[in-house]
């Protein structure tokens, strides 16, 4: 069975205005989307979720959301889970994004650009937690993830303005 990642907030492959950033000229709700997954690989002890825009005009893409130490017992993140201890599974940690702070930062591509891709990746890990903190960069998280990953599921959504 295939490890899958899906979202009720991604409509026909597009993020809604509720998920769009509310700064840099965008006026969305900046609400993290609902995500759910199924069929994680045997031996999964935790998950890491990332949201990455490879189309950002930075030369290196843009990290919009990094969530680590999601327990293996979890099968979803609720709509609006970012920055909500009540909605995030116990032990889960959001780390620094390219916006400079932990937590979800929605899409806001430059006006006139073709729609950007926002790649949500759920990494299944063979360890219960990564030894990182809220200020750990996405690059360092990525290094740790790739050393511990046993599987991954992706969901790509688009947004343009």
Phi, psi and omega in degrees: 000141185276134174291122185233154176228132181217170180210134174283348181267352176263113184255116181053039178080010184238136173286146181271168178301333179299331182270349185287145178302155179241056177191180181055031179090358176259154182225048178272186181275343183052042179260126179297142183283157170291138175223141175221156183218161182211155174064044176299150180298149174302141180090001178295128179248342176194172179230155169232133177248134174231153172232119188229138175251102180285349183266357180300139183280059182244344188089346181220014182077190183211126178270118183262336183199134177222121181232121183243167175059035173286124184296150181296340179285345180283148177230005182192161167238131182287156171305131179077018182291330182300137180063021180234100180302329180289333183260340179275142176301147180305136178089350181288145183225129172266135181245173186301138176252183177287355172278353175098359181216160176290153175109166183295135172230108187293174180292148174198068181292158178303141178302137179090347175290154170298157179306136178274156174266135176241108187261113174270126178234127175254116181262127173269128184246155179269007177238154182286333179200154172265141181273079182225171177229182186298338181265002179293132182287160178298325179296317179291321175301313180302318178300311180297318180301311184294338176281339187241358187287138174241355177181165178208152175230143181231155174220125179251127177240159180238155172203138177215163177214000000 
